[in-house]
Amino acid sequence: MANTKSAQKNHRKTIGRTLRNRSQKTRLKTLAKKVKTLADEGDKEALKAAATAYVSAMDKAAKSKLVHSNKASRTKSAMAKHMVA
């Protein structure tokens, strides 16, 4: 357990950040699954909307350093391949 007031505050901040980060990462995974399933189904309109939402969310996650920028680029490229296929 934290002994000083600053350590206690840092512990509280860490808990809040962890919850926020976890929810954002879960959202990214859900969006990725949605894009993959729509790519398999072949619905072009819904696929384009889902891919746009995913790319936007991934860019925001990379901007806030939740996800490494190279990983964001790599996954966006993979989503683009799903769009073409």
DSSP file (Angstrom, degrees, kcal/mol; ACC not computed):
  #  RESIDUE AA STRUCTURE BP1 BP2  ACC     N-H-->O    O-->H-N    N-H-->O    O-->H-N    TCO  KAPPA ALPHA  PHI   PSI    X-CA   Y-CA   Z-CA
    1    1 A M              0   0    0      0, 0.0     2,-0.1     0, 0.0     7,-0.1   0.000 360.0 360.0 360.0 148.4    0.0    0.0    0.0
    2    2 A A        -     0   0    0      1,-0.1     6,-0.0     5,-0.1     3,-0.0  -0.384 360.0-165.6 -67.9 141.5    1.2    3.5   -0.7
    3    3 A N        +     0   0    0     -2,-0.1     2,-0.2     5,-0.0    -1,-0.1   0.788  64.1  54.8-100.0 -34.0    2.7    5.3    2.2
    4    4 A T  S  > S-     0   0    0      1,-0.1     4,-2.2     0, 0.0     5,-0.2  -0.601  83.5-115.8-103.0 163.6    2.8    9.0    1.2
    5    5 A K  H  > S+     0   0    0      1,-0.2     4,-2.2     2,-0.2     5,-0.2   0.889 116.9  50.7 -63.4 -38.6    0.0   11.2   -0.1
    6    6 A S  H  > S+     0   0    0      1,-0.2     4,-2.5     2,-0.2    -1,-0.2   0.883 109.7  50.1 -68.2 -36.6    1.6   11.6   -3.5
    7    7 A A  H  > S+     0   0    0      2,-0.2     4,-1.9     1,-0.2    -1,-0.2   0.875 110.0  51.1 -68.1 -36.4    1.9    7.8   -3.8
    8    8 A Q  H  X S+     0   0    0     -4,-2.2     4,-2.1     2,-0.2    -2,-0.2   0.909 111.2  47.9 -65.0 -41.8   -1.7    7.4   -2.9
    9    9 A K  H  X S+     0   0    0     -4,-2.2     4,-2.6     1,-0.2    -2,-0.2   0.923 110.4  51.3 -65.2 -43.6   -2.7    9.9   -5.5
   10   10 A N  H  X S+     0   0    0     -4,-2.5     4,-2.3     1,-0.2    -1,-0.2   0.872 108.4  52.9 -61.0 -36.3   -0.6    8.2   -8.1
   11   11 A H  H  X S+     0   0    0     -4,-1.9     4,-2.0     2,-0.2    -1,-0.2   0.917 109.5  47.8 -64.8 -43.7   -2.2    4.9   -7.2
   12   12 A R  H  X S+     0   0    0     -4,-2.1     4,-2.0     1,-0.2    -2,-0.2   0.907 112.0  50.1 -62.1 -42.3   -5.7    6.5   -7.7
   13   13 A K  H  X S+     0   0    0     -4,-2.6     4,-2.6     1,-0.2    -2,-0.2   0.898 108.5  52.7 -63.8 -40.6   -4.6    8.0  -11.1
   14   14 A T  H  X S+     0   0    0     -4,-2.3     4,-2.5     1,-0.2    -1,-0.2   0.895 107.3  51.7 -62.9 -41.2   -3.2    4.6  -12.2
   15   15 A I  H  X S+     0   0    0     -4,-2.0     4,-2.1     2,-0.2    -1,-0.2   0.934 111.9  46.3 -61.9 -46.0   -6.5    2.9  -11.5
   16   16 A G  H  X S+     0   0    0     -4,-2.0     4,-2.2     1,-0.2    -2,-0.2   0.909 113.7  47.8 -63.3 -42.9   -8.4    5.4  -13.5
   17   17 A R  H  X S+     0   0    0     -4,-2.6     4,-3.0     1,-0.2     5,-0.2   0.888 109.4  53.9 -65.7 -39.1   -6.0    5.3  -16.4
   18   18 A T  H  X S+     0   0    0     -4,-2.5     4,-2.5    -5,-0.2    -1,-0.2   0.921 109.8  47.1 -62.1 -44.4   -6.0    1.5  -16.4
   19   19 A L  H  X S+     0   0    0     -4,-2.1     4,-2.1     2,-0.2    -1,-0.2   0.920 114.0  47.5 -63.1 -43.7   -9.8    1.4  -16.7
   20   20 A R  H  X S+     0   0    0     -4,-2.2     4,-2.0     1,-0.2    -2,-0.2   0.928 114.1  46.6 -63.5 -45.6   -9.9    4.0  -19.4
   21   21 A N  H  X S+     0   0    0     -4,-3.0     4,-2.6     1,-0.2     5,-0.2   0.899 110.9  52.5 -64.6 -40.7   -7.1    2.2  -21.4
   22   22 A R  H  X S+     0   0    0     -4,-2.5     4,-2.3    -5,-0.2    -1,-0.2   0.909 109.6  48.4 -63.4 -41.9   -8.8   -1.1  -21.0
   23   23 A S  H  X S+     0   0    0     -4,-2.1     4,-2.1     1,-0.2    -1,-0.2   0.893 112.2  49.2 -66.9 -37.7  -12.1    0.1  -22.3
   24   24 A Q  H  X S+     0   0    0     -4,-2.0     4,-2.2     2,-0.2    -2,-0.2   0.908 111.5  48.3 -67.5 -41.2  -10.4    1.8  -25.3
   25   25 A K  H  X S+     0   0    0     -4,-2.6     4,-2.1     2,-0.2    -2,-0.2   0.887 111.1  51.0 -66.5 -37.8   -8.5   -1.4  -26.2
   26   26 A T  H  X S+     0   0    0     -4,-2.3     4,-2.3    -5,-0.2    -1,-0.2   0.903 108.9  51.7 -64.1 -40.7  -11.6   -3.5  -25.9
   27   27 A R  H  X S+     0   0    0     -4,-2.1     4,-2.5     1,-0.2    -2,-0.2   0.903 108.6  51.1 -61.9 -41.8  -13.4   -1.0  -28.2
   28   28 A L  H  X S+     0   0    0     -4,-2.2     4,-2.3     1,-0.2    -1,-0.2   0.915 110.3  48.6 -62.3 -42.6  -10.6   -1.4  -30.8
   29   29 A K  H  X S+     0   0    0     -4,-2.1     4,-2.3     2,-0.2    -1,-0.2   0.899 111.3  50.2 -64.6 -39.8  -10.8   -5.1  -30.7
   30   30 A T  H  X S+     0   0    0     -4,-2.3     4,-2.1     1,-0.2    -2,-0.2   0.919 111.0  48.5 -64.4 -43.8  -14.6   -5.0  -31.1
   31   31 A L  H  X S+     0   0    0     -4,-2.5     4,-2.1     1,-0.2    -1,-0.2   0.890 110.5  51.6 -63.4 -38.9  -14.3   -2.7  -34.1
   32   32 A A  H  X S+     0   0    0     -4,-2.3     4,-2.2     1,-0.2    -1,-0.2   0.914 109.7  49.2 -64.3 -42.6  -11.6   -4.9  -35.7
   33   33 A K  H  X S+     0   0    0     -4,-2.3     4,-2.4     1,-0.2     5,-0.2   0.892 109.4  52.8 -63.1 -38.9  -13.8   -8.0  -35.3
   34   34 A K  H  X S+     0   0    0     -4,-2.1     4,-2.3     1,-0.2    -1,-0.2   0.913 109.1  49.0 -63.4 -42.3  -16.8   -6.1  -36.8
   35   35 A V  H  X S+     0   0    0     -4,-2.1     4,-2.1     1,-0.2    -1,-0.2   0.918 111.8  49.3 -63.7 -42.6  -14.7   -5.2  -39.9
   36   36 A K  H  X S+     0   0    0     -4,-2.2     4,-1.7     2,-0.2    -2,-0.2   0.903 112.0  47.1 -65.6 -41.0  -13.5   -8.7  -40.4
   37   37 A T  H  X S+     0   0    0     -4,-2.4     4,-2.1     1,-0.2    -1,-0.2   0.903 112.5  49.4 -68.4 -39.2  -16.9  -10.2  -40.1
   38   38 A L  H  X>S+     0   0    0     -4,-2.3     4,-2.3     1,-0.2     5,-1.0   0.852 108.3  54.4 -67.3 -32.8  -18.4   -7.6  -42.6
   39   39 A A  H  <5S+     0   0    0     -4,-2.1    -1,-0.2     2,-0.2    -2,-0.2   0.882 109.6  47.8 -66.3 -36.9  -15.5   -8.4  -45.0
   40   40 A D  H  <5S+     0   0    0     -4,-1.7    -2,-0.2     1,-0.2    -1,-0.2   0.875 112.8  48.2 -69.4 -37.0  -16.4  -12.1  -44.9
   41   41 A E  H  <5S-     0   0    0     -4,-2.1    -2,-0.2    -5,-0.1    -1,-0.2   0.849 104.2-132.0 -73.9 -33.8  -20.1  -11.3  -45.4
   42   42 A G  T  <5 +     0   0    0     -4,-2.3     2,-1.1     1,-0.2    -3,-0.2   0.616  50.3 150.6  94.7  13.4  -19.4   -8.9  -48.3
   43   43 A D     >< -     0   0    0     -5,-1.0     4,-2.1     1,-0.2    -1,-0.2  -0.690  23.2-173.0 -81.4 100.9  -21.6   -6.0  -47.3
   44   44 A K  H  > S+     0   0    0     -2,-1.1     4,-2.3     2,-0.2    -1,-0.2   0.874  77.2  50.3 -66.9 -41.1  -19.6   -3.1  -48.9
   45   45 A E  H  > S+     0   0    0      2,-0.2     4,-1.8     1,-0.2    -1,-0.2   0.954 116.1  40.5 -64.4 -50.3  -21.6   -0.2  -47.4
   46   46 A A  H  > S+     0   0    0      1,-0.2     4,-2.6     2,-0.2     5,-0.2   0.864 113.7  55.6 -66.8 -35.5  -21.4   -1.4  -43.8
   47   47 A L  H  X S+     0   0    0     -4,-2.1     4,-2.7     1,-0.2     5,-0.2   0.915 106.6  49.5 -62.9 -43.6  -17.8   -2.5  -44.3
   48   48 A K  H  X S+     0   0    0     -4,-2.3     4,-2.0     2,-0.2    -1,-0.2   0.910 113.0  46.6 -63.4 -42.0  -16.8    1.0  -45.4
   49   49 A A  H  X S+     0   0    0     -4,-1.8     4,-2.0     2,-0.2    -2,-0.2   0.912 114.6  46.9 -65.8 -43.3  -18.5    2.6  -42.4
   50   50 A A  H  X S+     0   0    0     -4,-2.6     4,-2.4     1,-0.2    -2,-0.2   0.896 112.0  50.2 -67.0 -40.0  -17.0    0.1  -40.0
   51   51 A A  H  X S+     0   0    0     -4,-2.7     4,-2.7     2,-0.2     5,-0.2   0.888 109.4  51.5 -66.6 -38.4  -13.5    0.4  -41.4
   52   52 A T  H  X S+     0   0    0     -4,-2.0     4,-2.2    -5,-0.2    -1,-0.2   0.918 111.1  47.7 -63.3 -42.9  -13.8    4.2  -41.2
   53   53 A A  H  X S+     0   0    0     -4,-2.0     4,-2.3     2,-0.2    -2,-0.2   0.900 113.1  49.0 -63.9 -40.6  -14.8    4.0  -37.5
   54   54 A Y  H  X S+     0   0    0     -4,-2.4     4,-2.6     2,-0.2    -2,-0.2   0.927 111.2  48.1 -66.0 -45.0  -11.9    1.5  -36.8
   55   55 A V  H  X S+     0   0    0     -4,-2.7     4,-2.4     2,-0.2    -1,-0.2   0.901 112.4  49.9 -63.5 -40.6   -9.3    3.7  -38.6
   56   56 A S  H  X S+     0   0    0     -4,-2.2     4,-2.1    -5,-0.2    -1,-0.2   0.932 112.6  46.4 -63.0 -46.1  -10.4    6.7  -36.7
   57   57 A A  H  X S+     0   0    0     -4,-2.3     4,-2.2     1,-0.2    -2,-0.2   0.886 112.7  50.5 -64.4 -38.7  -10.4    4.9  -33.3
   58   58 A M  H  X S+     0   0    0     -4,-2.6     4,-2.3     2,-0.2    -1,-0.2   0.893 109.0  51.3 -68.3 -39.0   -6.9    3.5  -34.1
   59   59 A D  H  X S+     0   0    0     -4,-2.4     4,-2.3     2,-0.2    -2,-0.2   0.912 110.8  48.3 -63.0 -41.6   -5.5    6.9  -35.0
   60   60 A K  H  X S+     0   0    0     -4,-2.1     4,-1.8     2,-0.2     6,-0.2   0.892 111.3  50.4 -65.1 -39.2   -6.8    8.4  -31.8
   61   61 A A  H  <>S+     0   0    0     -4,-2.2     5,-2.6     1,-0.2     6,-1.3   0.880 112.4  46.9 -66.3 -37.8   -5.3    5.5  -29.8
   62   62 A A  H ><5S+     0   0    0     -4,-2.3     3,-1.1     3,-0.2    -2,-0.2   0.875 109.0  55.0 -70.5 -36.9   -2.0    6.0  -31.5
   63   63 A K  H 3<5S+     0   0    0     -4,-2.3    -2,-0.2     1,-0.3    -1,-0.2   0.873 111.2  43.6 -64.2 -36.9   -2.1    9.7  -30.9
   64   64 A S  T 3<5S-     0   0    0     -4,-1.8    -1,-0.3    -5,-0.1    -2,-0.2   0.336 115.8-117.0 -90.2   7.5   -2.6    9.2  -27.2
   65   65 A K  T < 5S+     0   0    0     -3,-1.1    -3,-0.2     2,-0.3     3,-0.1   0.710  80.1 126.3  64.2  23.7    0.2    6.5  -27.2
   66   66 A L  S   <S+     0   0    0     -5,-2.6     2,-0.4     1,-0.2    -4,-0.2   0.851  81.8  26.4 -72.3 -35.7   -2.3    3.8  -26.2
   67   67 A V  S    S-     0   0    0     -6,-1.3    -2,-0.3    -9,-0.2    -1,-0.2  -0.968  99.7-103.1-125.6 142.1   -1.1    1.8  -29.2
   68   68 A H     >  -     0   0    0     -2,-0.4     4,-2.1     1,-0.1     3,-0.2  -0.364  29.0-124.5 -64.3 143.7    2.3    2.1  -30.9
   69   69 A S  H  > S+     0   0    0      1,-0.2     4,-2.3     2,-0.2     5,-0.2   0.847 110.0  54.0 -62.4 -35.2    2.1    4.1  -34.0
   70   70 A N  H  > S+     0   0    0      2,-0.2     4,-2.4     1,-0.2    -1,-0.2   0.891 108.0  50.1 -66.4 -38.1    3.7    1.3  -36.1
   71   71 A K  H  > S+     0   0    0     -3,-0.2     4,-2.6     2,-0.2     5,-0.2   0.899 109.2  52.2 -65.5 -39.4    1.1   -1.1  -34.9
   72   72 A A  H  X S+     0   0    0     -4,-2.1     4,-2.2     1,-0.2    -2,-0.2   0.931 111.4  46.4 -61.7 -45.2   -1.6    1.3  -35.8
   73   73 A S  H  X S+     0   0    0     -4,-2.3     4,-2.0     1,-0.2    -2,-0.2   0.906 112.6  50.6 -62.9 -41.8   -0.2    1.7  -39.3
   74   74 A R  H  X S+     0   0    0     -4,-2.4     4,-1.8     1,-0.2    -2,-0.2   0.914 112.8  44.5 -64.3 -44.2    0.1   -2.1  -39.7
   75   75 A T  H  X S+     0   0    0     -4,-2.6     4,-2.1     2,-0.2    -1,-0.2   0.856 111.4  53.2 -72.3 -33.4   -3.4   -2.8  -38.6
   76   76 A K  H  X S+     0   0    0     -4,-2.2     4,-1.9    -5,-0.2    -1,-0.2   0.880 108.6  51.1 -66.3 -36.5   -4.9    0.0  -40.8
   77   77 A S  H  X S+     0   0    0     -4,-2.0     4,-1.6     2,-0.2    -2,-0.2   0.898 109.0  50.6 -65.8 -39.9   -3.0   -1.5  -43.7
   78   78 A A  H  X S+     0   0    0     -4,-1.8     4,-1.5     1,-0.2    -2,-0.2   0.879 109.1  51.5 -65.9 -37.1   -4.5   -4.9  -43.0
   79   79 A M  H  X S+     0   0    0     -4,-2.1     4,-1.8     1,-0.2    -1,-0.2   0.873 106.0  55.1 -66.3 -36.0   -8.0   -3.4  -42.8
   80   80 A A  H  X S+     0   0    0     -4,-1.9     4,-1.7     1,-0.2    -1,-0.2   0.873 105.1  53.1 -64.3 -36.0   -7.4   -1.8  -46.2
   81   81 A K  H  X S+     0   0    0     -4,-1.6     4,-2.2     1,-0.2    -1,-0.2   0.861 106.2  53.1 -66.6 -35.0   -6.6   -5.2  -47.6
   82   82 A H  H  < S+     0   0    0     -4,-1.5    -1,-0.2     1,-0.2    -2,-0.2   0.872 106.5  54.0 -64.8 -36.0   -9.9   -6.5  -46.2
   83   83 A M  H  < S+     0   0    0     -4,-1.8    -2,-0.2     1,-0.2    -1,-0.2   0.896 112.1  42.9 -65.5 -39.3  -11.6   -3.7  -48.0
   84   84 A V  H  <        0   0    0     -4,-1.7    -2,-0.2     1,-0.2    -1,-0.2   0.883 360.0 360.0 -74.8 -39.3  -10.1   -4.6  -51.4
   85   85 A A     <        0   0    0     -4,-2.2    -1,-0.2    -5,-0.2    -2,-0.2   0.483 360.0 360.0 -70.9 360.0  -10.6   -8.4  -51.0
